[in-house]
Protein backbone atom coordinates (compact mmCIF):
# COMPACT_ATOMS: atom_id res chain seq x y z
CA UNK A 1 0.00 0.00 0.00
CA UNK A 2 1.37 3.45 -0.98
CA UNK A 3 2.27 5.88 1.79
CA UNK A 4 1.04 9.47 1.57
CA UNK A 5 4.49 10.57 0.46
CA UNK A 6 4.63 8.01 -2.32
CA UNK A 7 1.06 8.77 -3.37
CA UNK A 8 1.72 12.48 -3.79
CA UNK A 9 5.00 11.79 -5.56
CA UNK A 10 3.20 9.53 -8.04
CA UNK A 11 0.34 12.06 -8.34
CA UNK A 12 2.82 14.84 -9.14
CA UNK A 13 4.59 12.88 -11.89
CA UNK A 14 1.60 13.41 -14.19
CA UNK A 15 1.68 17.21 -13.88
CA UNK A 16 3.67 19.18 -16.45
CA UNK A 17 5.06 22.04 -14.39
CA UNK A 18 6.10 24.43 -17.21
CA UNK A 19 2.54 24.25 -18.59
CA UNK A 20 1.05 24.52 -15.10
CA UNK A 21 3.12 27.64 -14.39
CA UNK A 22 1.97 29.42 -17.57
CA UNK A 23 -1.67 28.49 -16.97
CA UNK A 24 -1.44 29.70 -13.38
CA UNK A 25 0.08 33.01 -14.51
CA UNK A 26 -2.76 33.45 -17.00
CA UNK A 27 -5.35 32.78 -14.28
CA UNK A 28 -3.58 35.20 -11.93
CA UNK A 29 -3.57 37.87 -14.62
CA UNK A 30 -7.28 37.28 -15.19
CA UNK A 31 -8.02 38.26 -11.57
CA UNK A 32 -6.58 41.73 -12.14
CA UNK A 33 -8.44 42.12 -15.43
CA UNK A 34 -11.73 40.93 -13.97
CA UNK A 35 -11.41 43.24 -10.96
CA UNK A 36 -11.13 46.22 -13.29
CA UNK A 37 -13.70 44.99 -15.82
CA UNK A 38 -16.30 44.36 -13.09
CA UNK A 39 -15.91 47.92 -11.72
CA UNK A 40 -13.86 46.66 -8.77
CA UNK A 41 -16.35 44.06 -7.57
CA UNK A 42 -14.67 41.88 -4.93
CA UNK A 43 -17.46 39.28 -5.02
CA UNK A 44 -17.08 38.96 -8.79
CA UNK A 45 -13.33 38.38 -8.49
CA UNK A 46 -13.75 35.89 -5.63
CA UNK A 47 -16.21 33.92 -7.74
CA UNK A 48 -13.76 33.97 -10.66
CA UNK A 49 -10.92 32.89 -8.36
CA UNK A 50 -13.07 30.04 -7.06
CA UNK A 51 -13.67 28.83 -10.60
CA UNK A 52 -9.91 29.07 -11.23
CA UNK A 53 -8.98 26.98 -8.18
CA UNK A 54 -11.61 24.39 -9.04
CA UNK A 55 -10.32 24.29 -12.63
CA UNK A 56 -6.73 23.75 -11.45
CA UNK A 57 -7.85 20.93 -9.18
CA UNK A 58 -9.83 19.34 -12.00
CA UNK A 59 -6.82 19.60 -14.30
CA UNK A 60 -4.58 17.81 -11.77
CA UNK A 61 -7.15 15.06 -11.20
CA UNK A 62 -7.74 14.49 -14.92
CA UNK A 63 -3.97 14.33 -15.55
CA UNK A 64 -3.84 11.31 -13.23
CA UNK A 65 -6.59 9.35 -15.01
CA UNK A 66 -5.11 6.54 -17.16
CA UNK A 67 -5.64 6.89 -20.91
CA UNK A 68 -7.63 3.64 -21.05
CA UNK A 69 -10.50 5.28 -19.19
CA UNK A 70 -10.80 8.05 -21.79
CA UNK A 71 -10.85 5.48 -24.58
CA UNK A 72 -13.71 3.71 -22.78
CA UNK A 73 -15.61 6.99 -22.27
CA UNK A 74 -15.26 8.27 -25.85
CA UNK A 75 -18.38 6.66 -27.37
CA UNK A 76 -20.71 7.00 -24.33
CA UNK A 77 -19.78 10.66 -23.86
CA UNK A 78 -20.35 11.45 -27.53
CA UNK A 79 -23.69 9.64 -27.64
CA UNK A 80 -24.79 11.34 -24.41
CA UNK A 81 -23.87 14.71 -25.88
CA UNK A 82 -25.91 14.03 -29.04
CA UNK A 83 -28.94 12.91 -26.99
CA UNK A 84 -28.71 16.04 -24.85
CA UNK A 85 -28.52 18.22 -27.98
CA UNK A 86 -31.66 16.50 -29.27
CA UNK A 87 -33.25 17.18 -25.91
CA UNK A 88 -32.35 20.86 -26.27
CA UNK A 89 -33.90 20.95 -29.74
CA UNK A 90 -37.16 19.50 -28.41
CA UNK A 91 -37.49 20.95 -24.91
CA UNK A 92 -34.65 23.39 -24.28
CA UNK A 93 -34.98 26.82 -22.68
CA UNK A 94 -35.19 29.75 -25.08
CA UNK A 95 -33.02 32.68 -23.97
CA UNK A 96 -32.57 35.77 -26.19
CA UNK A 97 -33.99 33.89 -29.17
CA UNK A 98 -31.64 30.89 -28.84
CA UNK A 99 -32.47 27.42 -27.52
CA UNK A 100 -29.21 26.31 -25.86
CA UNK A 101 -29.97 25.19 -22.29
CA UNK A 102 -31.60 22.05 -20.93
CA UNK A 103 -33.09 21.52 -17.47
CA UNK A 104 -32.15 18.20 -15.85
CA UNK A 105 -34.00 17.80 -12.54
CA UNK A 106 -32.19 20.23 -10.19
CA UNK A 107 -29.73 21.92 -12.55
CA UNK A 108 -29.42 23.40 -16.03
CA UNK A 109 -26.69 22.49 -18.54
CA UNK A 110 -25.49 23.67 -21.94
CA UNK A 111 -24.80 20.38 -23.80
CA UNK A 112 -22.80 22.10 -26.55
CA UNK A 113 -20.00 22.65 -24.01
CA UNK A 114 -19.71 18.87 -23.54
CA UNK A 115 -19.19 18.38 -27.27
CA UNK A 116 -16.11 20.62 -27.26
CA UNK A 117 -14.28 17.69 -25.69
CA UNK A 118 -16.55 14.78 -26.63
CA UNK A 119 -16.09 15.52 -30.35
CA UNK A 120 -12.26 15.23 -30.54
CA UNK A 121 -12.37 12.38 -28.00
CA UNK A 122 -14.75 10.40 -30.22
CA UNK A 123 -12.77 10.97 -33.41
CA UNK A 124 -9.44 10.21 -31.71
CA UNK A 125 -10.92 6.87 -30.57
CA UNK A 126 -12.34 6.25 -34.06
CA UNK A 127 -9.02 6.75 -35.84
CA UNK A 128 -7.07 4.91 -33.12
CA UNK A 129 -9.11 1.76 -33.75
CA UNK A 130 -8.72 2.01 -37.54
CA UNK A 131 -5.36 3.64 -38.16
CA UNK A 132 -3.78 0.56 -39.73
CA UNK A 133 -6.39 0.33 -42.52
CA UNK A 134 -7.70 3.87 -43.04
CA UNK A 135 -9.73 4.36 -46.21
CA UNK A 136 -11.79 7.16 -47.74
CA UNK A 137 -14.87 5.49 -46.21
CA UNK A 138 -13.40 5.99 -42.72
CA UNK A 139 -12.86 9.69 -43.36
CA UNK A 140 -16.46 9.93 -44.63
CA UNK A 141 -17.78 8.32 -41.42
CA UNK A 142 -15.63 10.72 -39.37
CA UNK A 143 -17.08 13.65 -41.30
CA UNK A 144 -20.60 12.43 -40.51
CA UNK A 145 -19.73 12.09 -36.82
CA UNK A 146 -18.46 15.67 -36.95
CA UNK A 147 -21.38 17.18 -38.88
CA UNK A 148 -24.10 15.74 -36.63
CA UNK A 149 -23.39 17.79 -33.46
CA UNK A 150 -22.17 20.77 -35.49
CA UNK A 151 -25.50 21.11 -37.30
CA UNK A 152 -27.49 20.54 -34.11
CA UNK A 153 -25.65 23.35 -32.32
CA UNK A 154 -25.83 25.66 -35.35
CA UNK A 155 -29.61 25.11 -35.41
CA UNK A 156 -30.00 26.45 -31.83
CA UNK A 157 -28.66 28.91 -33.22
CA UNK A 158 -25.15 29.14 -31.76
CA UNK A 159 -22.82 29.63 -34.70
CA UNK A 160 -19.77 30.43 -32.56
CA UNK A 161 -19.90 27.21 -30.54
CA UNK A 162 -20.79 25.20 -33.67
CA UNK A 163 -17.65 26.49 -35.38
CA UNK A 164 -15.52 25.61 -32.33
CA UNK A 165 -16.92 22.07 -32.20
CA UNK A 166 -16.36 21.70 -35.95
CA UNK A 167 -12.79 22.96 -35.60
CA UNK A 168 -11.97 20.52 -32.77
CA UNK A 169 -13.11 17.57 -34.86
CA UNK A 170 -11.59 18.87 -38.08
CA UNK A 171 -8.16 19.08 -36.42
CA UNK A 172 -8.37 15.39 -35.47
CA UNK A 173 -9.27 14.41 -39.04
CA UNK A 174 -6.37 16.43 -40.48
CA UNK A 175 -3.89 15.11 -37.90
CA UNK A 176 -5.05 11.57 -38.65
CA UNK A 177 -3.61 11.96 -42.15
CA UNK A 178 -6.36 13.37 -44.37
CA UNK A 179 -4.76 13.50 -47.87
CA UNK A 180 -3.92 17.05 -48.89
CA UNK A 181 -5.72 16.60 -52.23
CA UNK A 182 -8.98 15.92 -50.41
CA UNK A 183 -8.31 18.85 -48.07
CA UNK A 184 -7.68 21.16 -51.04
CA UNK A 185 -10.85 19.92 -52.75
CA UNK A 186 -12.93 20.49 -49.62
CA UNK A 187 -11.50 24.01 -49.29
CA UNK A 188 -12.46 24.82 -52.88
CA UNK A 189 -15.93 23.34 -52.34
CA UNK A 190 -16.43 25.37 -49.16
CA UNK A 191 -15.35 28.55 -50.93
CA UNK A 192 -17.67 27.88 -53.87
CA UNK A 193 -20.61 27.20 -51.53
CA UNK A 194 -20.33 30.52 -49.66
CA UNK A 195 -23.05 32.22 -51.78
CA UNK A 196 -25.41 29.34 -50.99
CA UNK A 197 -24.55 29.39 -47.29
CA UNK A 198 -25.43 33.09 -47.18
CA UNK A 199 -29.10 32.23 -47.74
CA UNK A 200 -29.01 29.70 -44.88
CA UNK A 201 -27.76 32.21 -42.30
CA UNK A 202 -30.16 33.90 -39.89
CA UNK A 203 -30.76 37.63 -40.37
CA UNK A 204 -28.70 38.56 -37.29
CA UNK A 205 -25.77 36.45 -38.58
CA UNK A 206 -25.91 38.19 -41.97
CA UNK A 207 -26.02 41.50 -40.14
CA UNK A 208 -22.87 40.63 -38.19
CA UNK A 209 -20.95 39.89 -41.38
CA UNK A 210 -22.13 43.11 -43.06
CA UNK A 211 -21.26 45.04 -39.90
CA UNK A 212 -17.75 43.55 -39.96
CA UNK A 213 -17.25 45.04 -43.42
CA UNK A 214 -18.69 48.41 -42.40
CA UNK A 215 -19.34 48.97 -38.65
CA UNK A 216 -20.53 52.53 -39.32
CA UNK A 217 -23.61 51.25 -41.16
CA UNK A 218 -25.32 50.77 -37.78
CA UNK A 219 -23.16 52.51 -35.15
CA UNK A 220 -25.75 52.32 -32.36
CA UNK A 221 -26.93 48.79 -33.19
CA UNK A 222 -25.03 45.90 -34.75
CA UNK A 223 -21.85 47.94 -35.18
CA UNK A 224 -21.75 49.22 -31.60
CA UNK A 225 -19.70 46.33 -30.17
CA UNK A 226 -16.93 46.55 -32.79
CA UNK A 227 -16.75 50.36 -32.70
CA UNK A 228 -16.44 50.52 -28.91
CA UNK A 229 -13.89 47.70 -28.70
CA UNK A 230 -11.81 49.34 -31.45
CA UNK A 231 -11.87 52.62 -29.53
CA UNK A 232 -10.76 50.83 -26.36
CA UNK A 233 -7.88 48.99 -28.03
CA UNK A 234 -6.73 52.05 -29.98
CA UNK A 235 -6.88 54.43 -27.01
CA UNK A 236 -4.60 52.14 -24.98
CA UNK A 237 -1.60 53.19 -27.07
CA UNK A 238 1.80 51.69 -26.30
CA UNK A 239 1.65 51.47 -22.50
CA UNK A 240 -2.09 51.71 -21.82
CA UNK A 241 -4.09 54.02 -19.55
CA UNK A 242 -3.16 52.06 -16.46
CA UNK A 243 -4.91 49.44 -14.36
CA UNK A 244 -8.40 50.56 -13.25
CA UNK A 245 -8.22 53.63 -15.52
CA UNK A 246 -9.91 52.30 -18.65
CA UNK A 247 -12.73 54.65 -19.61
CA UNK A 248 -14.60 52.47 -22.12
CA UNK A 249 -15.38 49.76 -19.57
CA UNK A 250 -15.70 51.90 -16.42
CA UNK A 251 -18.12 54.28 -18.14
CA UNK A 252 -20.05 51.31 -19.57
CA UNK A 253 -19.45 52.13 -23.22
CA UNK A 254 -17.94 48.69 -23.82
CA UNK A 255 -20.52 45.84 -23.83
CA UNK A 256 -19.87 42.41 -22.25
CA UNK A 257 -16.64 43.73 -20.76
CA UNK A 258 -16.16 40.83 -18.30
CA UNK A 259 -16.79 38.09 -20.88
CA UNK A 260 -16.54 38.31 -24.67
CA UNK A 261 -14.89 41.75 -24.83
CA UNK A 262 -12.53 41.49 -21.86
CA UNK A 263 -9.55 41.68 -24.25
CA UNK A 264 -10.59 45.25 -25.11
CA UNK A 265 -10.48 46.12 -21.39
CA UNK A 266 -7.02 44.59 -21.13
CA UNK A 267 -5.75 46.38 -24.25
CA UNK A 268 -7.06 49.75 -23.10
CA UNK A 269 -5.45 49.52 -19.65
CA UNK A 270 -2.16 47.77 -20.52
CA UNK A 271 -1.64 48.93 -24.11
CA UNK A 272 0.32 47.32 -26.92
CA UNK A 273 3.06 46.15 -24.57
CA UNK A 274 0.54 44.39 -22.34
CA UNK A 275 -1.06 42.77 -25.39
CA UNK A 276 2.36 41.52 -26.49
CA UNK A 277 2.99 39.96 -23.07
CA UNK A 278 -0.45 38.33 -23.06
CA UNK A 279 0.10 36.94 -26.56
CA UNK A 280 3.51 35.64 -25.49
CA UNK A 281 1.91 33.78 -22.59
CA UNK A 282 -0.71 32.25 -24.88
CA UNK A 283 1.99 31.32 -27.40
CA UNK A 284 4.05 29.65 -24.68
CA UNK A 285 1.06 27.57 -23.60
CA UNK A 286 0.31 26.54 -27.19
CA UNK A 287 3.92 25.60 -27.98
CA UNK A 288 4.27 23.62 -24.75
CA UNK A 289 0.99 21.85 -25.48
CA UNK A 290 2.13 20.94 -28.99
CA UNK A 291 5.37 19.56 -27.61
CA UNK A 292 3.49 17.34 -25.14
CA UNK A 293 1.17 16.28 -27.96
CA UNK A 294 4.07 15.31 -30.22
CA UNK A 295 5.61 13.03 -27.61
CA UNK A 296 2.36 11.29 -26.57
CA UNK A 297 3.07 7.52 -26.62
CA UNK A 298 0.23 6.49 -28.96
CA UNK A 299 -1.95 7.72 -31.83
CA UNK A 300 -4.98 8.30 -29.61
CA UNK A 301 -2.97 10.60 -27.36
CA UNK A 302 -1.36 12.51 -30.23
CA UNK A 303 -4.66 13.10 -32.04
CA UNK A 304 -6.59 14.15 -28.94
CA UNK A 305 -3.81 16.33 -27.51
CA UNK A 306 -3.13 18.00 -30.85
CA UNK A 307 -6.81 18.80 -31.33
CA UNK A 308 -7.15 20.27 -27.82
CA UNK A 309 -4.13 22.55 -28.30
CA UNK A 310 -5.20 23.71 -31.76
CA UNK A 311 -8.74 24.30 -30.47
CA UNK A 312 -7.28 26.45 -27.68
CA UNK A 313 -5.43 28.44 -30.34
CA UNK A 314 -8.71 28.82 -32.25
CA UNK A 315 -10.49 30.20 -29.16
CA UNK A 316 -7.76 32.81 -28.67
CA UNK A 317 -7.58 33.75 -32.36
CA UNK A 318 -11.36 34.04 -32.81
CA UNK A 319 -11.89 36.11 -29.66
CA UNK A 320 -9.04 38.52 -30.36
CA UNK A 321 -10.04 38.75 -34.02
CA UNK A 322 -13.63 39.45 -33.02
CA UNK A 323 -12.65 42.17 -30.54
CA UNK A 324 -10.17 43.68 -33.01
CA UNK A 325 -12.77 43.87 -35.78
CA UNK A 326 -11.18 41.41 -38.21
CA UNK A 327 -13.75 38.65 -37.54
CA UNK A 328 -17.53 38.77 -36.99
CA UNK A 329 -18.85 38.90 -33.43
CA UNK A 330 -19.71 35.27 -32.61
CA UNK A 331 -19.66 35.20 -28.81
CA UNK A 332 -16.44 33.27 -28.13
CA UNK A 333 -14.81 34.03 -24.74
CA UNK A 334 -11.08 34.64 -24.27
CA UNK A 335 -9.74 31.41 -22.66
CA UNK A 336 -9.06 31.67 -18.91
CA UNK A 337 -9.40 35.48 -18.98
CA UNK A 338 -13.12 35.90 -19.67
CA UNK A 339 -15.53 35.33 -16.77
CA UNK A 340 -17.37 32.02 -16.94
CA UNK A 341 -17.00 28.82 -14.96
CA UNK A 342 -18.05 26.21 -17.51
CA UNK A 343 -15.73 27.49 -20.26
CA UNK A 344 -12.80 27.66 -17.83
CA UNK A 345 -13.43 24.13 -16.54
CA UNK A 346 -13.59 22.71 -20.07
CA UNK A 347 -10.30 24.39 -21.05
CA UNK A 348 -8.45 23.19 -17.94
CA UNK A 349 -9.92 19.71 -18.27
CA UNK A 350 -8.45 19.66 -21.76
CA UNK A 351 -4.99 20.60 -20.50
CA UNK A 352 -5.27 17.94 -17.80
CA UNK A 353 -5.96 15.45 -20.58
CA UNK A 354 -2.87 16.62 -22.46
CA UNK A 355 -0.69 16.11 -19.37
CA UNK A 356 -2.12 12.67 -18.68
CA UNK A 357 -1.86 11.51 -22.29
CA UNK A 358 1.81 12.50 -22.26
CA UNK A 359 2.73 10.56 -19.10
CA UNK A 360 0.58 7.44 -19.15
CA UNK A 361 1.78 4.35 -20.95
CA UNK A 362 0.97 3.44 -24.53
CA UNK A 363 -2.41 1.95 -25.43
CA UNK A 364 -3.02 -1.23 -27.32
CA UNK A 365 -4.98 -0.90 -30.59
CA UNK A 366 -8.13 -2.49 -29.14
C-alpha positions in Angstrom: 0.0 0.0 0.0 1.4 3.4 -1.0 2.3 5.9 1.8 1.0 9.5 1.6 4.5 10.6 0.5 4.6 8.0 -2.3 1.1 8.8 -3.4 1.7 12.5 -3.8 5.0 11.8 -5.6 3.2 9.5 -8.0 0.3 12.1 -8.3 2.8 14.8 -9.1 4.6 12.9 -11.9 1.6 13.4 -14.2 1.7 17.2 -13.9 3.7 19.2 -16.4 5.1 22.0 -14.4 6.1 24.4 -17.2 2.5 24.2 -18.6 1.1 24.5 -15.1 3.1 27.6 -14.4 2.0 29.4 -17.6 -1.7 28.5 -17.0 -1.4 29.7 -13.4 0.1 33.0 -14.5 -2.8 33.4 -17.0 -5.3 32.8 -14.3 -3.6 35.2 -11.9 -3.6 37.9 -14.6 -7.3 37.3 -15.2 -8.0 38.3 -11.6 -6.6 41.7 -12.1 -8.4 42.1 -15.4 -11.7 40.9 -14.0 -11.4 43.2 -11.0 -11.1 46.2 -13.3 -13.7 45.0 -15.8 -16.3 44.4 -13.1 -15.9 47.9 -11.7 -13.9 46.7 -8.8 -16.4 44.1 -7.6 -14.7 41.9 -4.9 -17.5 39.3 -5.0 -17.1 39.0 -8.8 -13.3 38.4 -8.5 -13.7 35.9 -5.6 -16.2 33.9 -7.7 -13.8 34.0 -10.7 -10.9 32.9 -8.4 -13.1 30.0 -7.1 -13.7 28.8 -10.6 -9.9 29.1 -11.2 -9.0 27.0 -8.2 -11.6 24.4 -9.0 -10.3 24.3 -12.6 -6.7 23.7 -11.5 -7.9 20.9 -9.2 -9.8 19.3 -12.0 -6.8 19.6 -14.3 -4.6 17.8 -11.8 -7.1 15.1 -11.2 -7.7 14.5 -14.9 -4.0 14.3 -15.5 -3.8 11.3 -13.2 -6.6 9.3 -15.0 -5.1 6.5 -17.2 -5.6 6.9 -20.9 -7.6 3.6 -21.1 -10.5 5.3 -19.2 -10.8 8.0 -21.8 -10.9 5.5 -24.6 -13.7 3.7 -22.8 -15.6 7.0 -22.3 -15.3 8.3 -25.9 -18.4 6.7 -27.4 -20.7 7.0 -24.3 -19.8 10.7 -23.9 -20.3 11.4 -27.5 -23.7 9.6 -27.6 -24.8 11.3 -24.4 -23.9 14.7 -25.9 -25.9 14.0 -29.0 -28.9 12.9 -27.0 -28.7 16.0 -24.8 -28.5 18.2 -28.0 -31.7 16.5 -29.3 -33.3 17.2 -25.9 -32.3 20.9 -26.3 -33.9 20.9 -29.7 -37.2 19.5 -28.4 -37.5 21.0 -24.9 -34.6 23.4 -24.3 -35.0 26.8 -22.7 -35.2 29.8 -25.1 -33.0 32.7 -24.0 -32.6 35.8 -26.2 -34.0 33.9 -29.2 -31.6 30.9 -28.8 -32.5 27.4 -27.5 -29.2 26.3 -25.9 -30.0 25.2 -22.3 -31.6 22.1 -20.9 -33.1 21.5 -17.5 -32.2 18.2 -15.9 -34.0 17.8 -12.5 -32.2 20.2 -10.2 -29.7 21.9 -12.6 -29.4 23.4 -16.0 -26.7 22.5 -18.5 -25.5 23.7 -21.9 -24.8 20.4 -23.8 -22.8 22.1 -26.6 -20.0 22.7 -24.0 -19.7 18.9 -23.5 -19.2 18.4 -27.3 -16.1 20.6 -27.3 -14.3 17.7 -25.7 -16.5 14.8 -26.6 -16.1 15.5 -30.3 -12.3 15.2 -30.5 -12.4 12.4 -28.0 -14.7 10.4 -30.2 -12.8 11.0 -33.4 -9.4 10.2 -31.7 -10.9 6.9 -30.6 -12.3 6.3 -34.1 -9.0 6.7 -35.8 -7.1 4.9 -33.1 -9.1 1.8 -33.7 -8.7 2.0 -37.5 -5.4 3.6 -38.2 -3.8 0.6 -39.7 -6.4 0.3 -42.5 -7.7 3.9 -43.0 -9.7 4.4 -46.2 -11.8 7.2 -47.7 -14.9 5.5 -46.2 -13.4 6.0 -42.7 -12.9 9.7 -43.4 -16.5 9.9 -44.6 -17.8 8.3 -41.4 -15.6 10.7 -39.4 -17.1 13.7 -41.3 -20.6 12.4 -40.5 -19.7 12.1 -36.8 -18.5 15.7 -36.9 -21.4 17.2 -38.9 -24.1 15.7 -36.6 -23.4 17.8 -33.5 -22.2 20.8 -35.5 -25.5 21.1 -37.3 -27.5 20.5 -34.1 -25.6 23.3 -32.3 -25.8 25.7 -35.4 -29.6 25.1 -35.4 -30.0 26.5 -31.8 -28.7 28.9 -33.2 -25.2 29.1 -31.8 -22.8 29.6 -34.7 -19.8 30.4 -32.6 -19.9 27.2 -30.5 -20.8 25.2 -33.7 -17.7 26.5 -35.4 -15.5 25.6 -32.3 -16.9 22.1 -32.2 -16.4 21.7 -35.9 -12.8 23.0 -35.6 -12.0 20.5 -32.8 -13.1 17.6 -34.9 -11.6 18.9 -38.1 -8.2 19.1 -36.4 -8.4 15.4 -35.5 -9.3 14.4 -39.0 -6.4 16.4 -40.5 -3.9 15.1 -37.9 -5.0 11.6 -38.7 -3.6 12.0 -42.2 -6.4 13.4 -44.4 -4.8 13.5 -47.9 -3.9 17.1 -48.9 -5.7 16.6 -52.2 -9.0 15.9 -50.4 -8.3 18.8 -48.1 -7.7 21.2 -51.0 -10.8 19.9 -52.8 -12.9 20.5 -49.6 -11.5 24.0 -49.3 -12.5 24.8 -52.9 -15.9 23.3 -52.3 -16.4 25.4 -49.2 -15.4 28.6 -50.9 -17.7 27.9 -53.9 -20.6 27.2 -51.5 -20.3 30.5 -49.7 -23.0 32.2 -51.8 -25.4 29.3 -51.0 -24.6 29.4 -47.3 -25.4 33.1 -47.2 -29.1 32.2 -47.7 -29.0 29.7 -44.9 -27.8 32.2 -42.3 -30.2 33.9 -39.9 -30.8 37.6 -40.4 -28.7 38.6 -37.3 -25.8 36.5 -38.6 -25.9 38.2 -42.0 -26.0 41.5 -40.1 -22.9 40.6 -38.2 -20.9 39.9 -41.4 -22.1 43.1 -43.1 -21.3 45.0 -39.9 -17.7 43.5 -40.0 -17.2 45.0 -43.4 -18.7 48.4 -42.4 -19.3 49.0 -38.6 -20.5 52.5 -39.3 -23.6 51.3 -41.2 -25.3 50.8 -37.8 -23.2 52.5 -35.1 -25.8 52.3 -32.4 -26.9 48.8 -33.2 -25.0 45.9 -34.7 -21.8 47.9 -35.2 -21.7 49.2 -31.6 -19.7 46.3 -30.2 -16.9 46.5 -32.8 -16.8 50.4 -32.7 -16.4 50.5 -28.9 -13.9 47.7 -28.7 -11.8 49.3 -31.5 -11.9 52.6 -29.5 -10.8 50.8 -26.4 -7.9 49.0 -28.0 -6.7 52.1 -30.0 -6.9 54.4 -27.0 -4.6 52.1 -25.0 -1.6 53.2 -27.1 1.8 51.7 -26.3 1.7 51.5 -22.5 -2.1 51.7 -21.8 -4.1 54.0 -19.6 -3.2 52.1 -16.5 -4.9 49.4 -14.4 -8.4 50.6 -13.3 -8.2 53.6 -15.5 -9.9 52.3 -18.6 -12.7 54.6 -19.6 -14.6 52.5 -22.1 -15.4 49.8 -19.6 -15.7 51.9 -16.4 -18.1 54.3 -18.1 -20.1 51.3 -19.6 -19.5 52.1 -23.2 -17.9 48.7 -23.8 -20.5 45.8 -23.8 -19.9 42.4 -22.3 -16.6 43.7 -20.8 -16.2 40.8 -18.3 -16.8 38.1 -20.9 -16.5 38.3 -24.7 -14.9 41.7 -24.8 -12.5 41.5 -21.9 -9.6 41.7 -24.2 -10.6 45.2 -25.1 -10.5 46.1 -21.4 -7.0 44.6 -21.1 -5.7 46.4 -24.2 -7.1 49.7 -23.1 -5.5 49.5 -19.7 -2.2 47.8 -20.5 -1.6 48.9 -24.1 0.3 47.3 -26.9 3.1 46.2 -24.6 0.5 44.4 -22.3 -1.1 42.8 -25.4 2.4 41.5 -26.5 3.0 40.0 -23.1 -0.5 38.3 -23.1 0.1 36.9 -26.6 3.5 35.6 -25.5 1.9 33.8 -22.6 -0.7 32.3 -24.9 2.0 31.3 -27.4 4.1 29.6 -24.7 1.1 27.6 -23.6 0.3 26.5 -27.2 3.9 25.6 -28.0 4.3 23.6 -24.8 1.0 21.8 -25.5 2.1 20.9 -29.0 5.4 19.6 -27.6 3.5 17.3 -25.1 1.2 16.3 -28.0 4.1 15.3 -30.2 5.6 13.0 -27.6 2.4 11.3 -26.6 3.1 7.5 -26.6 0.2 6.5 -29.0 -2.0 7.7 -31.8 -5.0 8.3 -29.6 -3.0 10.6 -27.4 -1.4 12.5 -30.2 -4.7 13.1 -32.0 -6.6 14.2 -28.9 -3.8 16.3 -27.5 -3.1 18.0 -30.8 -6.8 18.8 -31.3 -7.2 20.3 -27.8 -4.1 22.5 -28.3 -5.2 23.7 -31.8 -8.7 24.3 -30.5 -7.3 26.5 -27.7 -5.4 28.4 -30.3 -8.7 28.8 -32.3 -10.5 30.2 -29.2 -7.8 32.8 -28.7 -7.6 33.8 -32.4 -11.4 34.0 -32.8 -11.9 36.1 -29.7 -9.0 38.5 -30.4 -10.0 38.7 -34.0 -13.6 39.4 -33.0 -12.6 42.2 -30.5 -10.2 43.7 -33.0 -12.8 43.9 -35.8 -11.2 41.4 -38.2 -13.8 38.6 -37.5 -17.5 38.8 -37.0 -18.8 38.9 -33.4 -19.7 35.3 -32.6 -19.7 35.2 -28.8 -16.4 33.3 -28.1 -14.8 34.0 -24.7 -11.1 34.6 -24.3 -9.7 31.4 -22.7 -9.1 31.7 -18.9 -9.4 35.5 -19.0 -13.1 35.9 -19.7 -15.5 35.3 -16.8 -17.4 32.0 -16.9 -17.0 28.8 -15.0 -18.1 26.2 -17.5 -15.7 27.5 -20.3 -12.8 27.7 -17.8 -13.4 24.1 -16.5 -13.6 22.7 -20.1 -10.3 24.4 -21.1 -8.4 23.2 -17.9 -9.9 19.7 -18.3 -8.5 19.7 -21.8 -5.0 20.6 -20.5 -5.3 17.9 -17.8 -6.0 15.4 -20.6 -2.9 16.6 -22.5 -0.7 16.1 -19.4 -2.1 12.7 -18.7 -1.9 11.5 -22.3 1.8 12.5 -22.3 2.7 10.6 -19.1 0.6 7.4 -19.2 1.8 4.4 -21.0 1.0 3.4 -24.5 -2.4 2.0 -25.4 -3.0 -1.2 -27.3 -5.0 -0.9 -30.6 -8.1 -2.5 -29.1 
